[in-house]
Amino acid sequence: MLKLKDILRIERKASVGELYHNLGTKKEYDRFHRELVELAKFPYSCICCEFPEHYLEIFPKNSGIPQNKWQYLRISGKYLRKMIYEITEKYNIDIYYLDDRESSEIFIYNLIKGM
């Protein structure tokens, strides 16, 4: 009998800043892609973002990255959004945008309950 841990893997992202950090730096980019390869091995895997999707459009606002660091950011919100969609297609991973941590926890609970 399969256990939940054998069929489901969820990667959570607390902020657009965390997602940027995973994709915007070489060291983290490589590590994140290794995680995605592992995610793709599961029958069902997803990324739950604990922020609304439109935060990508207004990046770096609401990212959690201090404003005095914005001038050093290497990628724009538009490019970040493009990278995310390429990842979901390449690795066949669903991505969900929730409003906050609480709604993400409720979503994950309901997802697990429905399996």
The first five atom37 places (N, CA, C, CB, O) and aatype in JSON, in Angstrom:
{
  "aatype": [12, 10, 11, 10, 11, 3, 9, 10, 1, 9, 6, 1, 11, 0, 15, 19, 7, 6, 10, 18, 8, 2, 10, 7, 16, 11, 11, 6, 18, 3, 1, 13, 8, 1, 6, 10, 19, 6, 10, 0, 11, 13, 14, 18, 15, 4, 9, 4, 4, 6, 13, 14, 6, 8, 18, 10, 6, 9, 13, 14, 11, 2, 15, 7, 9, 14, 5, 2, 11, 17, 5, 18, 10, 1, 9, 15, 7, 11, 18, 10, 1, 11, 12, 9, 18, 6, 9, 16, 6, 11, 18, 2, 9, 3, 9, 18, 18, 10, 3, 3, 1, 6, 15, 15, 6, 9, 13, 9, 18, 2, 10, 9, 11, 7, 12],
  "atom_mask": [
    [1, 1, 1, 1, 1],
    [1, 1, 1, 1, 1],
    [1, 1, 1, 1, 1],
    [1, 1, 1, 1, 1],
    [1, 1, 1, 1, 1],
    [1, 1, 1, 1, 1],
    [1, 1, 1, 1, 1],
    [1, 1, 1, 1, 1],
    [1, 1, 1, 1, 1],
    [1, 1, 1, 1, 1],
    [1, 1, 1, 1, 1],
    [1, 1, 1, 1, 1],
    [1, 1, 1, 1, 1],
    [1, 1, 1, 1, 1],
    [1, 1, 1, 1, 1],
    [1, 1, 1, 1, 1],
    [1, 1, 1, 0, 1],
    [1, 1, 1, 1, 1],
    [1, 1, 1, 1, 1],
    [1, 1, 1, 1, 1],
    [1, 1, 1, 1, 1],
    [1, 1, 1, 1, 1],
    [1, 1, 1, 1, 1],
    [1, 1, 1, 0, 1],
    [1, 1, 1, 1, 1],
    [1, 1, 1, 1, 1],
    [1, 1, 1, 1, 1],
    [1, 1, 1, 1, 1],
    [1, 1, 1, 1, 1],
    [1, 1, 1, 1, 1],
    [1, 1, 1, 1, 1],
    [1, 1, 1, 1, 1],
    [1, 1, 1, 1, 1],
    [1, 1, 1, 1, 1],
    [1, 1, 1, 1, 1],
    [1, 1, 1, 1, 1],
    [1, 1, 1, 1, 1],
    [1, 1, 1, 1, 1],
    [1, 1, 1, 1, 1],
    [1, 1, 1, 1, 1],
    [1, 1, 1, 1, 1],
    [1, 1, 1, 1, 1],
    [1, 1, 1, 1, 1],
    [1, 1, 1, 1, 1],
    [1, 1, 1, 1, 1],
    [1, 1, 1, 1, 1],
    [1, 1, 1, 1, 1],
    [1, 1, 1, 1, 1],
    [1, 1, 1, 1, 1],
    [1, 1, 1, 1, 1],
    [1, 1, 1, 1, 1],
    [1, 1, 1, 1, 1],
    [1, 1, 1, 1, 1],
    [1, 1, 1, 1, 1],
    [1, 1, 1, 1, 1],
    [1, 1, 1, 1, 1],
    [1, 1, 1, 1, 1],
    [1, 1, 1, 1, 1],
    [1, 1, 1, 1, 1],
    [1, 1, 1, 1, 1],
    [1, 1, 1, 1, 1],
    [1, 1, 1, 1, 1],
    [1, 1, 1, 1, 1],
    [1, 1, 1, 0, 1],
    [1, 1, 1, 1, 1],
    [1, 1, 1, 1, 1],
    [1, 1, 1, 1, 1],
    [1, 1, 1, 1, 1],
    [1, 1, 1, 1, 1],
    [1, 1, 1, 1, 1],
    [1, 1, 1, 1, 1],
    [1, 1, 1, 1, 1],
    [1, 1, 1, 1, 1],
    [1, 1, 1, 1, 1],
    [1, 1, 1, 1, 1],
    [1, 1, 1, 1, 1],
    [1, 1, 1, 0, 1],
    [1, 1, 1, 1, 1],
    [1, 1, 1, 1, 1],
    [1, 1, 1, 1, 1],
    [1, 1, 1, 1, 1],
    [1, 1, 1, 1, 1],
    [1, 1, 1, 1, 1],
    [1, 1, 1, 1, 1],
    [1, 1, 1, 1, 1],
    [1, 1, 1, 1, 1],
    [1, 1, 1, 1, 1],
    [1, 1, 1, 1, 1],
    [1, 1, 1, 1, 1],
    [1, 1, 1, 1, 1],
    [1, 1, 1, 1, 1],
    [1, 1, 1, 1, 1],
    [1, 1, 1, 1, 1],
    [1, 1, 1, 1, 1],
    [1, 1, 1, 1, 1],
    [1, 1, 1, 1, 1],
    [1, 1, 1, 1, 1],
    [1, 1, 1, 1, 1],
    [1, 1, 1, 1, 1],
    [1, 1, 1, 1, 1],
    [1, 1, 1, 1, 1],
    [1, 1, 1, 1, 1],
    [1, 1, 1, 1, 1],
    [1, 1, 1, 1, 1],
    [1, 1, 1, 1, 1],
    [1, 1, 1, 1, 1],
    [1, 1, 1, 1, 1],
    [1, 1, 1, 1, 1],
    [1, 1, 1, 1, 1],
    [1, 1, 1, 1, 1],
    [1, 1, 1, 1, 1],
    [1, 1, 1, 1, 1],
    [1, 1, 1, 1, 1],
    [1, 1, 1, 0, 1],
    [1, 1, 1, 1, 1]
  ],
  "atom_positions": [
    [[0.83, -1.18, 0.0], [0.0, 0.0, 0.0], [0.88, 1.25, 0.0], [-0.95, -0.01, 1.21], [1.8, 1.38, 0.81]],
    [[0.6, 2.15, -0.91], [1.37, 3.39, -0.99], [1.02, 4.34, 0.15], [1.14, 4.08, -2.33], [-0.14, 4.46, 0.54]],
    [[2.02, 4.99, 0.65], [1.81, 5.99, 1.68], [1.83, 7.35, 1.03], [2.87, 5.88, 2.8], [2.39, 7.53, -0.06]],
    [[1.22, 8.32, 1.69], [1.14, 9.68, 1.17], [2.53, 10.24, 0.83], [0.45, 10.59, 2.19], [2.69, 10.92, -0.18]],
    [[3.51, 9.94, 1.68], [4.87, 10.45, 1.45], [5.5, 9.89, 0.18], [5.75, 10.12, 2.64], [6.49, 10.43, -0.32]],
    [[4.93, 8.81, -0.34], [5.45, 8.2, -1.57], [4.81, 8.76, -2.84], [5.25, 6.71, -1.53], [5.33, 8.55, -3.93]],
    [[3.7, 9.46, -2.7], [3.01, 9.95, -3.9], [2.89, 11.47, -3.99], [1.65, 9.37, -3.95], [2.61, 12.0, -5.06]],
    [[3.09, 12.16, -2.88], [2.87, 13.61, -2.86], [4.09, 14.33, -2.33], [1.64, 13.96, -2.03], [4.66, 13.95, -1.31]],
    [[4.49, 15.39, -3.03], [5.57, 16.26, -2.56], [5.15, 17.7, -2.8], [6.93, 15.95, -3.28], [4.7, 18.05, -3.9]],
    [[5.28, 18.54, -1.78], [4.89, 19.94, -1.87], [6.08, 20.81, -1.51], [3.68, 20.24, -0.95], [6.7, 20.63, -0.46]],
    [[6.39, 21.74, -2.37], [7.42, 22.74, -2.11], [6.69, 24.05, -1.81], [8.42, 22.9, -3.34], [5.89, 24.51, -2.62]],
    [[6.97, 24.63, -0.66], [6.29, 25.87, -0.28], [7.25, 27.04, -0.41], [5.74, 25.79, 1.16], [8.44, 26.92, -0.09]],
    [[6.73, 28.16, -0.88], [7.49, 29.4, -0.98], [6.74, 30.47, -0.21], [7.71, 29.83, -2.49], [5.58, 30.76, -0.52]],
    [[7.39, 31.04, 0.78], [6.74, 31.99, 1.68], [6.59, 33.38, 1.07], [7.52, 32.1, 2.96], [5.69, 34.13, 1.45]],
    [[7.45, 33.72, 0.12], [7.4, 35.07, -0.45], [7.99, 35.08, -1.86], [8.14, 36.07, 0.44], [8.68, 34.14, -2.27]],
    [[7.72, 36.14, -2.58], [8.33, 36.3, -3.9], [9.84, 36.44, -3.72], [7.74, 37.54, -4.65], [10.61, 36.01, -4.58]],
    [[10.26, 37.04, -2.63], [11.69, 37.17, -2.35], [12.37, 35.82, -2.22], [0.0, 0.0, 0.0], [13.48, 35.64, -2.72]],
    [[11.72, 34.88, -1.58], [12.29, 33.53, -1.47], [12.39, 32.88, -2.84], [11.43, 32.65, -0.53], [13.4, 32.25, -3.17]],
    [[11.36, 33.03, -3.63], [11.36, 32.48, -4.99], [12.46, 33.14, -5.82], [9.99, 32.68, -5.66], [13.19, 32.46, -6.55]],
    [[12.58, 34.45, -5.71], [13.65, 35.16, -6.41], [15.01, 34.62, -5.99], [13.57, 36.69, -6.14], [15.88, 34.37, -6.83]],
    [[15.19, 34.43, -4.7], [16.47, 33.93, -4.19], [16.79, 32.55, -4.79], [16.44, 33.84, -2.65], [17.94, 32.27, -5.12]],
    [[15.77, 31.71, -4.94], [15.97, 30.38, -5.53], [16.32, 30.44, -7.01], [14.72, 29.55, -5.33], [17.02, 29.57, -7.51]],
    [[15.84, 31.44, -7.7], [16.04, 31.52, -9.14], [17.05, 32.58, -9.57], [14.73, 31.8, -9.81], [17.56, 32.52, -10.69]],
    [[17.35, 33.54, -8.71], [18.18, 34.67, -9.11], [19.65, 34.57, -8.76], [0.0, 0.0, 0.0], [20.43, 35.43, -9.17]],
    [[20.04, 33.53, -8.01], [21.45, 33.36, -7.69], [21.91, 32.0, -8.19], [21.7, 33.51, -6.17], [21.18, 31.01, -8.07]],
    [[23.11, 31.94, -8.73], [23.62, 30.71, -9.36], [23.61, 29.52, -8.41], [25.04, 30.94, -9.88], [23.14, 28.44, -8.76]],
    [[24.13, 29.72, -7.2], [24.2, 28.63, -6.24], [22.81, 28.1, -5.9], [24.92, 29.08, -4.96], [22.58, 26.9, -5.92]],
    [[21.9, 29.01, -5.59], [20.54, 28.6, -5.23], [19.79, 28.06, -6.44], [19.78, 29.78, -4.62], [18.99, 27.14, -6.3]],
    [[20.02, 28.62, -7.61], [19.37, 28.17, -8.84], [19.68, 26.68, -9.08], [19.84, 29.02, -10.05], [18.78, 25.9, -9.38]],
    [[20.94, 26.32, -8.95], [21.34, 24.91, -9.15], [20.7, 24.0, -8.11], [22.87, 24.77, -9.09], [20.2, 22.93, -8.43]],
    [[20.71, 24.45, -6.86], [20.1, 23.64, -5.79], [18.6, 23.5, -6.0], [20.38, 24.28, -4.41], [18.05, 22.41, -5.83]],
    [[17.94, 24.59, -6.36], [16.5, 24.57, -6.59], [16.14, 23.63, -7.73], [15.98, 25.98, -6.88], [15.15, 22.9, -7.65]],
    [[16.93, 23.64, -8.8], [16.65, 22.74, -9.9], [16.85, 21.27, -9.52], [17.53, 23.08, -11.09], [16.14, 20.4, -10.02]],
    [[17.8, 20.99, -8.65], [17.94, 19.62, -8.14], [16.69, 19.21, -7.36], [19.2, 19.49, -7.25], [16.22, 18.07, -7.47]],
    [[16.14, 20.15, -6.58], [14.9, 19.87, -5.86], [13.75, 19.61, -6.82], [14.56, 21.04, -4.93], [12.93, 18.74, -6.58]],
    [[13.7, 20.37, -7.91], [12.63, 20.19, -8.89], [12.72, 18.83, -9.57], [12.68, 21.3, -9.94], [11.7, 18.21, -9.86]],
    [[13.93, 18.38, -9.83], [14.12, 17.04, -10.41], [13.55, 15.99, -9.47], [15.64, 16.76, -10.69], [12.89, 15.05, -9.9]],
    [[13.8, 16.16, -8.18], [13.25, 15.22, -7.18], [11.72, 15.32, -7.12], [13.85, 15.5, -5.79], [11.04, 14.3, -7.05]],
    [[11.19, 16.54, -7.15], [9.74, 16.74, -7.15], [9.08, 16.0, -8.31], [9.4, 18.23, -7.21], [8.04, 15.37, -8.16]],
    [[9.71, 16.1, -9.46], [9.14, 15.52, -10.68], [9.05, 14.0, -10.62], [9.98, 15.93, -11.89], [8.32, 13.4, -11.41]],
    [[9.75, 13.37, -9.72], [9.71, 11.91, -9.59], [8.44, 11.41, -8.91], [10.91, 11.44, -8.81], [8.13, 10.23, -8.98]],
    [[7.71, 12.3, -8.27], [6.51, 11.91, -7.53], [5.29, 11.95, -8.45], [6.3, 12.82, -6.31], [5.21, 12.78, -9.35]],
    [[4.33, 11.05, -8.21], [3.11, 11.07, -9.03], [2.37, 12.4, -8.96], [2.17, 9.96, -8.59], [1.78, 12.84, -9.95]],
    [[2.42, 13.05, -7.81], [1.81, 14.37, -7.71], [2.74, 15.28, -6.92], [0.41, 14.28, -7.03], [3.14, 14.96, -5.8]],
    [[3.07, 16.4, -7.52], [3.92, 17.37, -6.85], [3.46, 18.77, -7.23], [5.42, 17.16, -7.21], [2.89, 18.98, -8.3]],
    [[3.71, 19.7, -6.33], [3.3, 21.07, -6.61], [4.16, 22.05, -5.81], [1.81, 21.27, -6.29], [4.85, 21.68, -4.86]],
    [[4.07, 23.29, -6.24], [4.68, 24.39, -5.51], [3.54, 25.26, -5.01], [5.69, 25.21, -6.41], [2.71, 25.71, -5.8]],
    [[3.49, 25.5, -3.71], [2.48, 26.38, -3.11], [3.15, 27.68, -2.72], [1.79, 25.7, -1.88], [4.03, 27.71, -1.86]],
    [[2.73, 28.73, -3.35], [3.26, 30.06, -3.04], [2.31, 30.75, -2.08], [3.44, 30.91, -4.34], [1.11, 30.84, -2.33]],
    [[2.86, 31.23, -0.99], [2.04, 31.85, 0.05], [1.91, 33.36, -0.2], [2.65, 31.6, 1.44], [2.07, 34.18, 0.71]],
    [[1.61, 33.69, -1.46], [1.4, 35.07, -1.88], [0.58, 35.05, -3.16], [2.77, 35.82, -2.08], [0.61, 34.07, -3.89]],
    [[-0.15, 36.13, -3.43], [-0.95, 36.18, -4.66], [-0.07, 36.25, -5.91], [-1.9, 37.38, -4.61], [1.04, 36.79, -5.87]],
    [[-0.56, 35.71, -7.0], [0.21, 35.68, -8.24], [0.57, 37.09, -8.73], [-0.58, 34.95, -9.33], [1.64, 37.28, -9.3]],
    [[-0.31, 38.06, -8.5], [-0.01, 39.41, -9.0], [1.21, 40.04, -8.33], [-1.22, 40.3, -8.8], [1.7, 41.06, -8.8]],
    [[1.72, 39.46, -7.24], [2.95, 39.95, -6.64], [4.13, 39.79, -7.6], [3.24, 39.21, -5.32], [5.11, 40.54, -7.51]],
    [[4.04, 38.82, -8.51], [5.09, 38.66, -9.52], [5.1, 39.85, -10.48], [4.9, 37.35, -10.3], [6.16, 40.27, -10.94]],
    [[3.93, 40.37, -10.77], [3.81, 41.5, -11.7], [4.37, 42.78, -11.1], [2.36, 41.7, -12.09], [4.88, 43.63, -11.83]],
    [[4.28, 42.93, -9.79], [4.73, 44.17, -9.15], [6.08, 43.99, -8.45], [3.69, 44.65, -8.14], [6.53, 44.87, -7.72]],
    [[6.72, 42.86, -8.67], [8.03, 42.59, -8.09], [8.98, 43.74, -8.42], [8.61, 41.24, -8.61], [9.01, 44.2, -9.56]],
    [[9.74, 44.2, -7.45], [10.06, 43.64, -6.14], [9.18, 44.12, -4.98], [11.46, 43.96, -5.83], [9.43, 43.79, -3.83]],
    [[8.14, 44.91, -5.29], [7.22, 45.31, -4.21], [6.61, 44.07, -3.58], [6.11, 46.26, -4.76], [6.36, 43.08, -4.27]],
    [[6.39, 44.11, -2.3], [5.79, 43.01, -1.53], [6.6, 41.72, -1.58], [4.4, 42.74, -2.03], [6.07, 40.64, -1.3]],
    [[7.88, 41.81, -1.93], [8.71, 40.61, -2.04], [9.39, 40.24, -0.73], [9.75, 40.8, -3.11], [9.87, 39.12, -0.56]],
    [[9.44, 41.19, 0.2], [10.19, 40.96, 1.42], [11.65, 41.35, 1.28], [0.0, 0.0, 0.0], [12.4, 41.31, 2.26]],
    [[12.07, 41.71, 0.08], [13.44, 42.16, -0.16], [13.5, 43.65, 0.2], [13.89, 41.9, -1.66], [12.7, 44.44, -0.3]],
    [[14.44, 44.04, 1.05], [14.53, 45.45, 1.44], [14.71, 46.37, 0.22], [15.69, 45.65, 2.42], [15.44, 46.03, -0.72]],
    [[14.07, 47.5, 0.24], [14.08, 48.42, -0.9], [15.49, 48.88, -1.26], [13.21, 49.62, -0.61], [15.78, 49.13, -2.43]],
    [[16.36, 49.0, -0.27], [17.73, 49.44, -0.58], [18.54, 48.37, -1.34], [18.45, 49.79, 0.71], [19.65, 48.65, -1.79]],
    [[17.99, 47.17, -1.49], [18.64, 46.09, -2.25], [18.08, 45.96, -3.67], [18.49, 44.76, -1.51], [18.65, 45.25, -4.49]],
    [[16.98, 46.64, -3.96], [16.31, 46.48, -5.25], [17.22, 46.79, -6.42], [15.09, 47.35, -5.31], [17.13, 46.15, -7.47]],
    [[18.1, 47.77, -6.28], [18.96, 48.16, -7.38], [19.95, 47.05, -7.77], [19.72, 49.41, -7.03], [20.52, 47.09, -8.86]],
    [[20.15, 46.07, -6.88], [21.09, 44.99, -7.14], [20.42, 43.72, -7.66], [21.86, 44.68, -5.89], [21.1, 42.73, -7.93]],
    [[19.11, 43.73, -7.8], [18.4, 42.54, -8.26], [18.78, 42.24, -9.7], [16.87, 42.72, -8.13], [18.92, 43.15, -10.52]],
    [[18.94, 40.96, -9.99], [19.45, 40.55, -11.3], [18.37, 40.25, -12.32], [20.31, 39.36, -11.13], [18.63, 40.26, -13.52]],
    [[17.16, 39.99, -11.86], [16.08, 39.68, -12.81], [14.82, 40.47, -12.44], [15.78, 38.15, -12.82], [14.6, 40.83, -11.28]],
    [[14.02, 40.73, -13.44], [12.78, 41.49, -13.24], [11.64, 40.55, -12.88], [12.42, 42.3, -14.51], [11.76, 39.33, -12.99]],
    [[10.53, 41.13, -12.45], [9.34, 40.34, -12.15], [8.82, 39.61, -13.37], [0.0, 0.0, 0.0], [8.36, 38.47, -13.28]],
    [[8.88, 40.26, -14.53], [8.41, 39.65, -15.77], [9.25, 38.41, -16.11], [8.47, 40.67, -16.93], [8.71, 37.38, -16.5]],
    [[10.56, 38.52, -15.96], [11.43, 37.39, -16.25], [11.28, 36.29, -15.2], [12.89, 37.85, -16.33], [11.33, 35.11, -15.52]],
    [[11.09, 36.69, -13.95], [10.85, 35.73, -12.88], [9.6, 34.92, -13.17], [10.72, 36.45, -11.52], [9.59, 33.7, -13.01]],
    [[8.54, 35.59, -13.59], [7.29, 34.92, -13.95], [7.51, 33.94, -15.11], [6.21, 35.95, -14.32], [6.99, 32.83, -15.08]],
    [[8.28, 34.35, -16.1], [8.59, 33.49, -17.25], [9.34, 32.24, -16.79], [9.43, 34.27, -18.29], [9.04, 31.13, -17.23]],
    [[10.32, 32.41, -15.9], [11.08, 31.27, -15.39], [10.18, 30.29, -14.65], [12.2, 31.75, -14.46], [10.33, 29.08, -14.8]],
    [[9.25, 30.8, -13.86], [8.35, 29.95, -13.09], [7.48, 29.11, -14.02], [7.47, 30.79, -12.15], [7.3, 27.91, -13.81]],
    [[6.93, 29.73, -15.05], [6.08, 28.99, -15.98], [6.88, 27.96, -16.77], [5.38, 29.95, -16.92], [6.36, 26.88, -17.06]],
    [[8.11, 28.27, -17.11], [8.96, 27.3, -17.79], [9.25, 26.1, -16.89], [10.28, 27.95, -18.23], [9.27, 24.96, -17.34]],
    [[9.47, 26.37, -15.62], [9.72, 25.3, -14.65], [8.51, 24.38, -14.54], [10.06, 25.89, -13.27], [8.65, 23.15, -14.56]],
    [[7.32, 24.96, -14.41], [6.13, 24.13, -14.24], [5.9, 23.25, -15.46], [4.9, 25.01, -13.99], [5.43, 22.12, -15.33]],
    [[6.21, 23.76, -16.64], [6.05, 22.94, -17.85], [7.16, 21.89, -17.98], [6.05, 23.83, -19.09], [6.88, 20.73, -18.28]],
    [[8.39, 22.3, -17.75], [9.52, 21.38, -17.9], [9.42, 20.2, -16.95], [10.83, 22.11, -17.67], [9.67, 19.06, -17.34]],
    [[9.05, 20.47, -15.7], [9.03, 19.42, -14.68], [7.63, 18.88, -14.41], [9.61, 19.95, -13.4], [7.46, 18.01, -13.56]],
    [[6.63, 19.39, -15.12], [5.25, 18.97, -14.94], [4.81, 19.09, -13.48], [5.07, 17.53, -15.42], [4.27, 18.16, -12.88]],
    [[5.06, 20.26, -12.93], [4.74, 20.55, -11.54], [3.68, 21.64, -11.51], [6.01, 20.98, -10.74], [3.82, 22.68, -12.15]],
    [[2.61, 21.4, -10.76], [1.57, 22.41, -10.61], [2.06, 23.51, -9.67], [0.26, 21.78, -10.08], [2.85, 23.25, -8.75]],
    [[1.59, 24.71, -9.9], [1.92, 25.82, -9.01], [0.63, 26.49, -8.57], [2.87, 26.84, -9.72], [-0.26, 26.77, -9.38]],
    [[0.54, 26.75, -7.28], [-0.65, 27.37, -6.71], [-0.25, 28.63, -5.97], [-1.4, 26.4, -5.77], [0.73, 28.65, -5.22]],
    [[-1.0, 29.68, -6.2], [-0.78, 30.94, -5.52], [-1.92, 31.14, -4.53], [-0.69, 32.14, -6.53], [-3.09, 31.18, -4.91]],
    [[-1.56, 31.25, -3.27], [-2.53, 31.49, -2.22], [-2.27, 32.87, -1.64], [-2.46, 30.38, -1.12], [-1.2, 33.44, -1.86]],
    [[-3.22, 33.4, -0.91], [-3.07, 34.77, -0.41], [-2.02, 34.91, 0.69], [-4.39, 35.25, 0.1], [-1.36, 35.94, 0.79]],
    [[-1.88, 33.89, 1.52], [-0.98, 33.99, 2.66], [-0.71, 32.59, 3.21], [-1.57, 34.92, 3.76], [-1.19, 31.59, 2.67]],
    [[0.06, 32.53, 4.28], [0.44, 31.25, 4.88], [-0.79, 30.46, 5.35], [1.39, 31.48, 6.06], [-0.87, 29.25, 5.14]],
    [[-1.73, 31.15, 5.97], [-2.92, 30.47, 6.5], [-3.72, 29.82, 5.37], [-3.8, 31.46, 7.27], [-4.12, 28.66, 5.49]],
    [[-3.97, 30.55, 4.28], [-4.74, 29.97, 3.18], [-3.95, 28.85, 2.49], [-5.12, 31.05, 2.15], [-4.54, 27.91, 1.96]],
    [[-2.63, 28.95, 2.51], [-1.8, 27.87, 1.97], [-1.94, 26.61, 2.81], [-0.32, 28.31, 1.9], [-2.06, 25.51, 2.27]],
    [[-1.91, 26.77, 4.12], [-2.06, 25.61, 5.0], [-3.42, 24.95, 4.83], [-1.86, 26.03, 6.46], [-3.51, 23.73, 4.82]],
    [[-4.46, 25.75, 4.68], [-5.81, 25.21, 4.46], [-5.86, 24.47, 3.12], [-6.87, 26.35, 4.48], [-6.42, 23.38, 3.03]],
    [[-5.27, 25.06, 2.1], [-5.24, 24.42, 0.78], [-4.52, 23.07, 0.84], [-4.54, 25.34, -0.25], [-5.01, 22.07, 0.32]],
    [[-3.36, 23.05, 1.49], [-2.59, 21.8, 1.59], [-3.35, 20.76, 2.4], [-1.2, 22.07, 2.23], [-3.37, 19.58, 2.04]],
    [[-3.97, 21.18, 3.48], [-4.78, 20.26, 4.29], [-5.88, 19.64, 3.43], [-5.38, 20.99, 5.51], [-6.08, 18.42, 3.46]],
    [[-6.6, 20.46, 2.68], [-7.68, 19.96, 1.84], [-7.16, 19.08, 0.71], [-8.47, 21.13, 1.27], [-7.82, 18.11, 0.31]],
    [[-6.0, 19.41, 0.19], [-5.39, 18.59, -0.86], [-5.09, 17.19, -0.33], [-4.09, 19.25, -1.38], [-5.43, 16.19, -0.97]],
    [[-4.47, 17.13, 0.82], [-4.14, 15.85, 1.44], [-5.4, 15.08, 1.84], [-3.26, 16.07, 2.67], [-5.48, 13.87, 1.63]],
    [[-6.35, 15.78, 2.38], [-7.62, 15.15, 2.79], [-8.33, 14.53, 1.59], [-8.53, 16.2, 3.47], [-8.99, 13.5, 1.73]],
    [[-8.21, 15.15, 0.43], [-8.88, 14.65, -0.75], [-8.18, 13.49, -1.46], [0.0, 0.0, 0.0], [-8.71, 12.94, -2.42]],
    [[-6.99, 13.13, -0.98], [-6.24, 12.04, -1.64], [-6.62, 10.69, -1.1], [-4.75, 12.25, -1.48], [-6.08, 9.67, -1.54]]
  ]
}
